[in-house]
Every structure is written in structure tokens, then in C-alpha cells.
């Protein structure tokens, strides 16, 4: 582990709007770093093709770590979050997406959450990130 370096897996669930999981209009997802005001920092760190979930999927059965992206990046000054942003088939990238805060512990960057535990459906509805840290070799 090294200060200012993050190397690991970012995981999230499929796009959900209200009570419906649907990726019929989603082409892919992009993973960014974001600052404290939820502004993207730099270029996308990862691109993941959407798997085209059908409409009317039961959100209570949603897998919140259905998608995975390997991210290895230097963490720039002001970075506070990882953000996953849907990119539509029409070529439109959303301005903001679900985030998970990063905390620099001095020798490693870790992820924390002060929120109460969420159900699987809530995880997918918010499309929150689940992050698994791996040590940098």
C-alpha cells in the first residue's frame, strides 16, 4: 500500500429508476474520481459495457456488485469519491452518479460509510459503490 495510490475493484449494481431495473437505454458505465462537490476529476478511470437488463426486473433480487472495474490510479488533490456514471445508447453521459467516499488513512486509501446498512434493493436503487481494496505490489 502506498500513500496517494488506489488500486482495487469498484463494484456496483445495474441502473435502476424508481422500482424498475432497466438498462435498455444504457450503453455503458464510466468510473470517475469526484471532488467534495461531486464534480468529476479527470478522465474516466474505467469503462464497462452494460449487460442490458430487461425492464420490470425485481429490484429486491438485484446484485449490488453485478458490475466490476479494476481501478489503479494516483489519487489527486481534492478527490473525495468514486463515481459511477451511466452513458446512454444515445451518446449522453450523465453529469453525476452514485458515489462512495474515500478516506486517506495515511498509508492507504480506504472507503467508509456512515450510513446505516442498506438492503440489496436499496443498494441497487442508489447504485452505490462497493469497493474492495487490494494492496499495491
DSSP file (Angstrom, degrees, kcal/mol; ACC not computed):
  #  RESIDUE AA STRUCTURE BP1 BP2  ACC     N-H-->O    O-->H-N    N-H-->O    O-->H-N    TCO  KAPPA ALPHA  PHI   PSI    X-CA   Y-CA   Z-CA
    1    1 A X              0   0    0      0, 0.0     2,-0.4     0, 0.0   107,-0.1   0.000 360.0 360.0 360.0 140.1    0.0    0.0    0.0
    2    2 A X    >   -     0   0    0      3,-0.3     3,-1.8   107,-0.0   107,-0.2  -0.992 360.0-105.1-135.2 140.1    1.2    3.5   -0.9
    3    3 A X  T 3  S+     0   0    0     -2,-0.4     3,-0.1     1,-0.3   104,-0.1  -0.376 106.0  15.6 -59.5 132.5    0.0    6.9    0.1
    4    4 A X  T 3  S+     0   0    0      1,-0.2    71,-3.1    -2,-0.1     2,-0.4   0.493 104.8 102.5  82.1   3.8   -1.8    8.6   -2.8
    5    5 A X  E <   -A   74   0A   0     -3,-1.8     2,-0.5    69,-0.3   104,-0.4  -0.970  48.7-168.8-120.3 134.9   -2.3    5.4   -4.8
    6    6 A X  E     +A   73   0A   0     67,-3.0    67,-3.0    -2,-0.4     2,-0.4  -0.991  10.9 169.4-123.5 128.4   -5.5    3.5   -5.1
    7    7 A X  E     +A   72   0A   0     -2,-0.5   127,-1.5   127,-0.4     2,-0.3  -0.962  33.0  82.2-138.7 116.9   -5.6    0.0   -6.6
    8    8 A X  E    S-AB  71 133A   0     63,-2.7    63,-3.1    -2,-0.4     2,-0.4  -0.959  71.5 -57.8 178.4-162.6   -8.6   -2.2   -6.4
    9    9 A X  E     -AB  70 132A   0    123,-2.1   123,-2.0    -2,-0.3     2,-0.5  -0.919  30.3-156.9-113.4 131.4  -12.0   -3.2   -7.6
   10   10 A X  E     -AB  69 131A   0     59,-2.7    59,-2.0    -2,-0.4     2,-0.3  -0.938  19.7-172.4-104.1 128.5  -15.0   -0.8   -7.9
   11   11 A X  E     +AB  68 130A   0    119,-1.9   119,-2.7    -2,-0.5     2,-0.3  -0.923  11.1 158.8-124.3 147.8  -18.4   -2.7   -7.9
   12   12 A X  E     -A   67   0A   0     55,-1.6    55,-2.9    -2,-0.3   117,-0.1  -0.974  32.4-110.1-158.2 166.3  -22.0   -1.6   -8.4
   13   13 A X        -     0   0    0    115,-0.4    51,-0.2    -2,-0.3     3,-0.1  -0.406  47.4 -75.9 -95.4 174.9  -25.4   -2.8   -9.4
   14   14 A X        -     0   0    0     49,-0.3    -1,-0.2     1,-0.2   113,-0.1  -0.198  61.5 -77.3 -69.4 162.1  -27.4   -2.2  -12.6
   15   15 A X        -     0   0    0      6,-0.1     7,-1.3   111,-0.0     2,-0.4  -0.325  52.2-174.0 -59.3 134.6  -29.2    1.1  -13.4
   16   16 A X  E     -C   21   0B   0    109,-0.3     2,-0.5     5,-0.2     5,-0.2  -1.000  15.5-172.1-136.0 136.8  -32.5    1.5  -11.5
   17   17 A X  E >   -C   20   0B   0      3,-2.6     3,-1.8    -2,-0.4     2,-0.3  -0.976  68.8 -43.0-127.2 115.8  -35.1    4.2  -11.8
   18   18 A X  T 3  S-     0   0    0     -2,-0.5     0, 0.0     1,-0.2     0, 0.0  -0.502 123.9 -22.9  64.1-127.7  -37.9    4.0   -9.2
   19   19 A X  T 3  S+     0   0    0     -2,-0.3    40,-0.5    -3,-0.1     2,-0.5   0.263 121.4  89.0 -98.1  10.2  -38.9    0.4   -8.7
   20   20 A X  E <   -C   17   0B   0     -3,-1.8    -3,-2.6    38,-0.1     2,-0.6  -0.931  61.3-152.0-118.0 128.7  -37.7   -0.8  -12.1
   21   21 A X  E     +CD  16  57B   0     36,-0.8    36,-0.9    -2,-0.5     2,-0.3  -0.860  33.4 159.0 -91.4 124.1  -34.3   -2.0  -13.1
   22   22 A X        +     0   0    0     -7,-1.3    32,-0.2    -2,-0.6    33,-0.1  -0.970  30.0 169.5-151.0 131.5  -33.7   -1.2  -16.7
   23   23 A X    >   +     0   0    0     30,-2.0     3,-1.2    -2,-0.3    29,-0.2   0.090  48.0 117.2-121.2  19.5  -30.6   -0.9  -18.9
   24   24 A X  T 3  S+     0   0    0      1,-0.3    -1,-0.1    29,-0.2    30,-0.1   0.791  88.2  33.9 -61.2 -26.9  -32.4   -0.8  -22.2
   25   25 A X  T 3  S+     0   0    0     -3,-0.1    64,-2.4    63,-0.1     2,-0.5   0.369  99.3  99.4-106.7   4.0  -31.1    2.8  -22.8
   26   26 A X  E <   +E   88   0C   0     -3,-1.2    62,-0.3    62,-0.3    26,-0.2  -0.814  40.8 176.5 -97.3 123.9  -27.8    2.3  -21.1
   27   27 A X  E     -     0   0C   0     60,-2.5    23,-2.3    -2,-0.5     2,-0.3   0.881  64.7 -29.9 -85.7 -46.6  -24.7    1.6  -23.3
   28   28 A X  E     -EF  87  49C   0     59,-1.9    59,-3.0    21,-0.3     2,-0.3  -0.945  54.1-113.6-161.0 174.4  -22.0    1.5  -20.6
   29   29 A X  E     -EF  86  48C   0     19,-2.9    19,-2.6    -2,-0.3     2,-0.4  -0.933  21.3-155.6-121.2 148.5  -20.9    2.8  -17.3
   30   30 A X  E     -EF  85  47C   0     55,-2.2    55,-2.9    -2,-0.3     2,-0.5  -0.978   7.5-144.7-125.9 138.8  -17.9    5.0  -16.6
   31   31 A X  E     +EF  84  46C   0     15,-2.2    14,-3.7    -2,-0.4    15,-1.0  -0.898  26.4 170.6-106.5 127.6  -16.0    5.2  -13.3
   32   32 A X  E     -E   83   0C   0     51,-2.9    51,-2.8    -2,-0.5     2,-0.3  -0.838  35.5-118.2-126.3 162.8  -14.5    8.6  -12.3
   33   33 A X  E     -EF  82  41C   0      8,-0.8     8,-3.1    10,-0.3     2,-0.3  -0.798  37.7-165.8 -89.8 148.9  -12.9   10.3   -9.3
   34   34 A X  E     -EF  81  40C   0     47,-2.2    46,-3.1    -2,-0.3    47,-2.2  -0.965  13.4-126.4-136.9 153.6  -15.0   13.1   -8.0
   35   35 A X    >   -     0   0    0      4,-2.3     3,-2.0    -2,-0.3    44,-0.2  -0.208  45.8 -82.6 -87.9-175.4  -14.4   16.0   -5.6
   36   36 A X  T 3  S+     0   0    0     42,-0.5    43,-0.1     1,-0.3    -1,-0.1   0.669 130.5  53.6 -64.5 -18.0  -16.4   17.0   -2.5
   37   37 A X  T 3  S-     0   0    0      2,-0.1    -1,-0.3     0, 0.0    -2,-0.0   0.175 120.8-107.7-100.4  15.8  -18.9   18.9   -4.7
   38   38 A X  S <  S+     0   0    0     -3,-2.0     2,-0.4     1,-0.2    -2,-0.1   0.799  70.1 147.1  62.7  33.6  -19.5   15.8   -6.8
   39   39 A X        -     0   0    0     57,-0.1    -4,-2.3     1,-0.0    -1,-0.2  -0.843  53.7-109.7 -96.5 135.6  -17.6   17.2   -9.8
   40   40 A X  E     -F   34   0C   0     -2,-0.4     2,-0.6    55,-0.3    -6,-0.3  -0.340  26.6-148.5 -62.6 141.8  -15.7   14.7  -12.0
   41   41 A X  E     -F   33   0C   0     -8,-3.1    -8,-0.8     2,-0.1    35,-0.1  -0.965  55.1 -34.7-115.3 116.7  -11.9   14.9  -11.7
   42   42 A X  E    S-     0   0C   0     -2,-0.6     3,-0.1   -10,-0.1    -9,-0.1  -0.071  98.2 -29.3  71.6-171.4  -10.0   14.0  -14.9
   43   43 A X  E    S-     0   0C   0      1,-0.2   -10,-0.3   -11,-0.1    -2,-0.1  -0.241  81.7 -74.6 -75.7 167.3  -10.9   11.4  -17.5
   44   44 A X  E     -     0   0C   0      1,-0.1   -12,-0.2   -12,-0.1    -1,-0.2  -0.360  33.6-152.8 -61.0 139.5  -12.8    8.2  -16.8
   45   45 A X  E    S+     0   0C   0    -14,-3.7     2,-0.3     1,-0.3    27,-0.2   0.698  75.8   9.1 -86.4 -23.4  -10.8    5.5  -14.9
   46   46 A X  E     -F   31   0C   0    -15,-1.0   -15,-2.2    25,-0.1     2,-0.4  -0.991  57.7-151.8-157.0 151.0  -12.7    2.6  -16.4
   47   47 A X  E     -F   30   0C   0     -2,-0.3     2,-0.4   -17,-0.2   -17,-0.2  -0.995  15.4-175.8-124.6 131.9  -15.4    1.8  -19.0
   48   48 A X  E     -F   29   0C   0    -19,-2.6   -19,-2.9    -2,-0.4     2,-0.2  -0.990  24.4-126.4-132.4 125.0  -17.7   -1.2  -18.5
   49   49 A X  E     -F   28   0C   0     -2,-0.4   -21,-0.3   -21,-0.2     2,-0.1  -0.451  29.8-115.7 -68.8 136.6  -20.3   -2.3  -21.1
   50   50 A X        -     0   0    0    -23,-2.3    -1,-0.1    -2,-0.2   -27,-0.0  -0.427  11.0-141.6 -71.1 148.4  -23.9   -2.6  -19.8
   51   51 A X        -     0   0    0     -2,-0.1    -1,-0.1   -23,-0.0   -24,-0.1   0.335  38.1-118.9 -96.5   6.2  -25.4   -6.1  -19.9
   52   52 A X        -     0   0    0    -26,-0.2   -28,-0.1   -29,-0.2   -25,-0.0   0.925  30.5-158.9  61.0  54.2  -28.8   -4.8  -20.9
   53   53 A X        -     0   0    0      1,-0.1   -30,-2.0   -38,-0.0   -29,-0.2  -0.342  22.4-116.2 -55.7 142.7  -31.1   -5.9  -18.0
   54   54 A X    >   -     0   0    0    -32,-0.2     3,-0.7     1,-0.1   -33,-0.1  -0.394  33.1 -90.7 -79.8 160.8  -34.7   -6.0  -19.2
   55   55 A X  T 3  S+     0   0    0      1,-0.2   -33,-0.1   -33,-0.1    -1,-0.1  -0.239 104.9  32.5 -63.1 159.0  -37.4   -3.8  -17.8
   56   56 A X  T 3  S+     0   0    0      1,-0.2    -1,-0.2   -35,-0.0     2,-0.2   0.652  75.0 160.3  67.5  20.9  -39.5   -4.9  -14.8
   57   57 A X  B <   -D   21   0B   0    -36,-0.9   -36,-0.8    -3,-0.7     2,-0.6  -0.497  52.2-103.5 -67.9 142.2  -36.7   -6.9  -13.1
   58   58 A X    >   -     0   0    0      1,-0.2     3,-1.7    -2,-0.2     4,-0.1  -0.575  28.3-157.0 -71.8 111.1  -37.4   -7.4   -9.4
   59   59 A X  G >  S+     0   0    0     -2,-0.6     3,-1.4   -40,-0.5    65,-0.2   0.729  87.4  68.7 -65.6 -20.7  -35.1   -4.9   -7.5
   60   60 A X  G 3  S+     0   0    0      1,-0.3    -1,-0.3    61,-0.1    61,-0.2   0.699 101.4  48.5 -70.6 -15.5  -35.2   -7.0   -4.3
   61   61 A X  G <  S+     0   0    0     -3,-1.7    -1,-0.3    59,-0.1    -2,-0.2   0.294  84.8 131.9-101.3   7.8  -33.2   -9.6   -6.2
   62   62 A X    <   -     0   0    0     -3,-1.4     2,-0.7    -4,-0.1    62,-0.1  -0.319  55.8-134.9 -66.1 140.8  -30.6   -7.1   -7.5
   63   63 A X    >   -     0   0    0      1,-0.1     3,-1.6    60,-0.1   -49,-0.3  -0.867  10.4-159.1 -96.1 108.9  -27.0   -7.9   -7.2
   64   64 A X  T 3  S+     0   0    0     -2,-0.7    66,-0.2     1,-0.3     3,-0.1   0.579  92.6  46.0 -70.0  -7.2  -25.2   -4.7   -5.9
   65   65 A X  T 3  S+     0   0    0      1,-0.1    -1,-0.3   -54,-0.1   -52,-0.2  -0.101  72.7 122.9-121.6  36.2  -21.8   -6.0   -7.2
   66   66 A X  S <  S+     0   0    0     -3,-1.6     2,-0.3   -54,-0.1   -53,-0.2   0.849  71.6  50.1 -63.8 -37.1  -23.0   -7.2  -10.6
   67   67 A X  E     -A   12   0A   0    -55,-2.9   -55,-1.6    -4,-0.2     2,-0.3  -0.805  69.3-173.7-106.5 147.8  -20.5   -4.9  -12.3
   68   68 A X  E     -A   11   0A   0     -2,-0.3     2,-0.4   -57,-0.2   -57,-0.2  -0.998   7.5-176.4-140.9 142.1  -16.8   -4.7  -11.6
   69   69 A X  E     -A   10   0A   0    -59,-2.0   -59,-2.7    -2,-0.3     2,-0.4  -0.988  23.8-133.4-139.0 130.9  -14.0   -2.5  -12.8
   70   70 A X  E     -A    9   0A   0     -2,-0.4     2,-0.4   -61,-0.2   -61,-0.2  -0.705  28.4-170.2 -79.0 127.9  -10.3   -2.7  -11.9
   71   71 A X  E     +A    8   0A   0    -63,-3.1   -63,-2.7    -2,-0.4     2,-0.4  -0.989  16.8 171.7-126.0 128.3   -9.0    0.8  -11.0
   72   72 A X  E     +A    7   0A   0     -2,-0.4     2,-0.3   -65,-0.2   -65,-0.2  -0.934  27.5 143.1-133.6 108.3   -5.4    1.7  -10.5
   73   73 A X  E     -A    6   0A   0    -67,-3.0   -67,-3.0    -2,-0.4     2,-0.4  -0.976  54.0-112.4-147.8 154.9   -4.9    5.4  -10.1
   74   74 A X  E     -A    5   0A   0     -2,-0.3     2,-0.8   -69,-0.2   -69,-0.3  -0.766  40.9-127.3 -80.6 134.6   -3.0    8.1   -8.4
   75   75 A X        -     0   0    0    -71,-3.1     3,-0.1    -2,-0.4     2,-0.0  -0.773  26.6-146.0 -90.4 110.9   -5.4   10.0   -6.2
   76   76 A X    >   -     0   0    0     -2,-0.8     3,-2.0     1,-0.2   -72,-0.0  -0.283  31.9 -79.0 -75.0 161.0   -5.2   13.7   -7.0
   77   77 A X  T 3  S+     0   0    0      1,-0.2    -1,-0.2     3,-0.0     3,-0.1  -0.320 118.5  23.5 -53.9 134.1   -5.6   16.5   -4.5
   78   78 A X  T 3  S+     0   0    0      1,-0.3   -42,-0.5    -3,-0.1     2,-0.3   0.291  82.6 140.0  90.5  -9.7   -9.3   17.1   -3.8
   79   79 A X    <   +     0   0    0     -3,-2.0    -1,-0.3     1,-0.2   -44,-0.2  -0.520  11.2 155.6 -69.4 130.4  -10.5   13.6   -4.7
   80   80 A X        +     0   0    0    -46,-3.1    22,-3.3    -2,-0.3     2,-0.3   0.574  53.8  28.4-126.8 -22.6  -13.2   12.5   -2.3
   81   81 A X  E     -EG  34 101C   0    -47,-2.2   -47,-2.2    20,-0.3     2,-0.4  -0.920  59.4-128.2-140.4 159.0  -15.3    9.9   -4.1
   82   82 A X  E     -EG  33 100C   0     18,-1.7    18,-1.4    -2,-0.3     2,-0.4  -0.929  35.2-163.8 -98.3 138.7  -15.5    7.2   -6.7
   83   83 A X  E     -EG  32  99C   0    -51,-2.8   -51,-2.9    -2,-0.4     2,-0.5  -0.992  12.7-154.6-129.2 132.0  -18.5    8.0   -9.0
   84   84 A X  E     -E   31   0C   0     14,-1.9    14,-0.5    -2,-0.4     2,-0.5  -0.928  17.2-170.1-105.8 126.3  -20.2    5.6  -11.5
   85   85 A X  E     -E   30   0C   0    -55,-2.9   -55,-2.2    -2,-0.5     2,-0.1  -0.963  17.8-130.8-122.5 125.0  -21.9    7.4  -14.3
   86   86 A X  E     -E   29   0C   0     -2,-0.5     8,-2.2    10,-0.2     2,-0.5  -0.476  14.6-155.3 -70.4 144.3  -24.3    5.8  -16.9
   87   87 A X  E     -EH  28  93C   0    -59,-3.0   -60,-2.5     6,-0.2   -59,-1.9  -0.992  18.9-136.0-119.9 122.4  -23.6    6.5  -20.6
   88   88 A X  E >   -E   26   0C   0      4,-3.0     3,-1.7    -2,-0.5   -62,-0.3  -0.272  19.0-115.1 -81.9 163.4  -26.7    6.2  -22.8
   89   89 A X  T 3  S+     0   0    0    -64,-2.4   -63,-0.1     1,-0.3    -1,-0.1   0.746 116.8  63.1 -63.8 -23.9  -27.1    4.5  -26.2
   90   90 A X  T 3  S-     0   0    0    -65,-0.4    -1,-0.3     2,-0.1   -64,-0.1   0.418 123.4-104.1 -81.9   1.8  -27.9    8.0  -27.5
   91   91 A X  S <  S+     0   0    0     -3,-1.7     2,-0.5     1,-0.3    -2,-0.1   0.690  75.9 136.2  87.0  19.5  -24.4    9.2  -26.5
   92   92 A X        -     0   0    0      0, 0.0    -4,-3.0     0, 0.0     2,-0.5  -0.884  39.3-156.3-105.4 126.5  -25.3   11.1  -23.4
   93   93 A X  B     -H   87   0C   0     -2,-0.5    -6,-0.2    -6,-0.2    -7,-0.1  -0.864  24.4-118.6 -98.3 131.8  -23.2   10.8  -20.3
   94   94 A X        -     0   0    0     -8,-2.2     3,-0.1    -2,-0.5    -1,-0.0  -0.365  14.9-134.0 -64.7 147.7  -25.0   11.7  -17.0
   95   95 A X  S    S+     0   0    0      1,-0.1     2,-0.3   -56,-0.0   -55,-0.3   0.783  85.0  15.6 -74.0 -27.4  -23.4   14.6  -15.2
   96   96 A X        +     0   0    0    -57,-0.1     2,-0.3   -10,-0.1   -10,-0.2  -0.971  64.5 176.5-145.7 155.4  -23.4   12.8  -11.8
   97   97 A X        -     0   0    0     -2,-0.3   -12,-0.2   -12,-0.1    30,-0.1  -0.874  46.6 -52.4-148.0 179.6  -23.9    9.3  -10.5
   98   98 A X        -     0   0    0    -14,-0.5   -14,-1.9    -2,-0.3     2,-0.3  -0.245  58.2-161.6 -60.2 147.7  -23.8    7.4   -7.2
   99   99 A X  E     -G   83   0C   0    -16,-0.2     2,-0.4    30,-0.1    30,-0.2  -0.873  20.3-157.3-131.7 160.9  -20.7    7.9   -5.1
  100  100 A X  E     -G   82   0C   0    -18,-1.4   -18,-1.7    -2,-0.3    13,-0.1  -0.979  31.4-118.7-138.0 127.4  -18.8    6.3   -2.3
  101  101 A X  E     -G   81   0C   0     11,-0.4    11,-1.1    -2,-0.4     2,-0.4  -0.341  19.3-147.7 -70.3 142.5  -16.4    8.4   -0.1
  102  102 A X  E     -I  111   0D   0    -22,-3.3     2,-0.4     9,-0.2     9,-0.2  -0.854   9.0-161.9-103.9 145.1  -12.7    7.7    0.1
  103  103 A X  E     -I  110   0D   0      7,-3.4     7,-3.1    -2,-0.4     2,-0.7  -0.995  15.0-137.2-129.3 126.9  -10.7    8.4    3.2
  104  104 A X  E     -I  109   0D   0     -2,-0.4     5,-0.2     5,-0.2  -101,-0.0  -0.741  15.8-172.2 -83.7 117.2   -6.9    8.7    3.3
  105  105 A X        -     0   0    0      3,-3.1     2,-0.1    -2,-0.7     4,-0.1   0.261  51.6 -99.6 -94.3  11.0   -5.6    6.8    6.3
  106  106 A X  S    S+     0   0    0      2,-0.4  -103,-0.1     1,-0.1     3,-0.1  -0.222 116.3  32.1 101.8 -44.0   -2.1    7.9    5.9
  107  107 A X  S    S+     0   0    0      1,-0.3     2,-0.3    -2,-0.1    -1,-0.1   0.443 126.9  23.4-121.3  -6.2   -0.7    4.8    4.3
  108  108 A X  S    S-     0   0    0   -107,-0.1    -3,-3.1  -105,-0.1     2,-0.6  -0.982  70.9-120.3-152.6 159.6   -3.7    3.7    2.3
  109  109 A X  E     +I  104   0D   0   -104,-0.4     2,-0.2    -2,-0.3    -5,-0.2  -0.938  38.7 179.9-104.5 125.0   -6.9    5.0    0.9
  110  110 A X  E     -I  103   0D   0     -7,-3.1    -7,-3.4    -2,-0.6     2,-0.4  -0.728  25.0-120.4-120.8 169.4  -10.0    3.3    2.3
  111  111 A X  E     -I  102   0D   0     -2,-0.2     2,-0.3    -9,-0.2    -9,-0.2  -0.925  30.3-179.7-113.2 135.4  -13.7    3.5    1.8
  112  112 A X        -     0   0    0    -11,-1.1   -11,-0.4    -2,-0.4     2,-0.3  -0.901  12.1-165.6-130.4 161.1  -16.1    4.4    4.7
  113  113 A X        -     0   0    0     -2,-0.3    -2,-0.0   -13,-0.1   -13,-0.0  -0.968  12.9-170.4-146.3 131.1  -19.8    4.9    5.1
  114  114 A X        +     0   0    0     -2,-0.3    -1,-0.1     2,-0.1     2,-0.1   0.453  60.3 106.4 -95.5  -3.0  -21.6    6.5    7.9
  115  115 A X  S    S-     0   0    0      1,-0.1     3,-0.1     3,-0.0    -2,-0.1  -0.358  79.6-102.2 -75.9 155.1  -25.0    5.3    6.6
  116  116 A X        -     0   0    0      1,-0.1    -1,-0.1    -2,-0.1    -2,-0.1  -0.361  57.7 -74.8 -69.4 158.4  -27.0    2.5    8.2
  117  117 A X        -     0   0    0      1,-0.1     2,-0.3    -2,-0.0    -1,-0.1  -0.235  52.9-141.9 -56.4 142.4  -26.8   -0.9    6.4
  118  118 A X        -     0   0    0     -3,-0.1     2,-0.1     1,-0.1    -1,-0.1  -0.776  10.3-116.9-107.5 150.5  -28.9   -1.0    3.2
  119  119 A X     >  -     0   0    0     -2,-0.3     4,-2.4     1,-0.1     5,-0.2  -0.366  36.8-103.2 -74.4 165.2  -31.0   -3.8    1.8
  120  120 A X  H  > S+     0   0    0      1,-0.2     4,-2.1     2,-0.2     5,-0.2   0.892 124.0  52.0 -57.7 -40.5  -30.0   -5.2   -1.6
  121  121 A X  H  > S+     0   0    0      1,-0.2     4,-2.5     2,-0.2    -1,-0.2   0.893 109.3  49.1 -63.6 -40.3  -32.8   -3.3   -3.3
  122  122 A X  H  > S+     0   0    0      2,-0.2     4,-2.3     1,-0.2     6,-0.2   0.884 108.1  54.9 -66.4 -38.2  -31.6    0.0   -1.7
  123  123 A X  H  X>S+     0   0    0     -4,-2.4     5,-1.6     1,-0.2     4,-1.0   0.942 113.3  41.2 -58.8 -47.0  -28.1   -0.7   -2.8
  124  124 A X  H  <5S+     0   0    0     -4,-2.1  -108,-0.2     2,-0.2    -2,-0.2   0.887 110.8  56.5 -71.4 -37.3  -29.2   -1.1   -6.4
  125  125 A X  H  <5S+     0   0    0     -4,-2.5  -109,-0.3     1,-0.3    -1,-0.2   0.926 117.9  34.1 -60.7 -42.9  -31.7    1.8   -6.3
  126  126 A X  H  <5S-     0   0    0     -4,-2.3    -1,-0.3    -5,-0.1    -2,-0.2   0.620 100.5-140.4 -83.0 -12.8  -28.9    4.1   -5.3
  127  127 A X  T  <5 -     0   0    0     -4,-1.0    -3,-0.2    -5,-0.2   -43,-0.2   0.881  35.3-175.9  50.5  42.8  -26.4    2.2   -7.4
  128  128 A X      < -     0   0    0     -5,-1.6  -115,-0.4    -6,-0.2     2,-0.3  -0.265  23.8-110.4 -68.1 155.8  -23.9    2.7   -4.6
  129  129 A X        -     0   0    0    -30,-0.2     2,-0.5   -47,-0.2  -117,-0.2  -0.663  20.1-159.3 -88.8 140.1  -20.4    1.5   -5.0
  130  130 A X  E     -B   11   0A   0   -119,-2.7  -119,-1.9    -2,-0.3     2,-0.5  -0.988  18.3-160.5-114.1 122.5  -19.0   -1.4   -3.1
  131  131 A X  E     -B   10   0A   0     -2,-0.5     2,-0.5  -121,-0.2  -121,-0.2  -0.876  13.4-165.6-113.3 134.6  -15.2   -1.2   -3.0
  132  132 A X  E     -B    9   0A   0   -123,-2.0  -123,-2.1    -2,-0.5     2,-0.3  -0.973  18.5-144.1-115.9 120.9  -12.8   -3.9   -2.3
  133  133 A X  E     -B    8   0A   0     -2,-0.5     2,-0.4  -125,-0.2  -125,-0.2  -0.634  13.9-170.2 -88.2 140.1   -9.2   -2.8   -1.6
  134  134 A X        -     0   0    0   -127,-1.5  -127,-0.4    -2,-0.3     2,-0.1  -0.975  29.7-108.8-123.9 142.4   -6.2   -4.7   -2.7
  135  135 A X        -     0   0    0     -2,-0.4     2,-0.5     1,-0.1  -129,-0.0  -0.409  32.3-117.6 -68.2 143.9   -2.7   -4.0   -1.7
  136  136 A X              0   0    0      1,-0.1    -1,-0.1  -131,-0.1  -131,-0.0  -0.712 360.0 360.0 -82.7 129.2   -0.4   -2.5   -4.3
  137  137 A X              0   0    0     -2,-0.5    -1,-0.1    -3,-0.0    -2,-0.1   0.506 360.0 360.0 -69.4 360.0    2.5   -4.7   -5.0
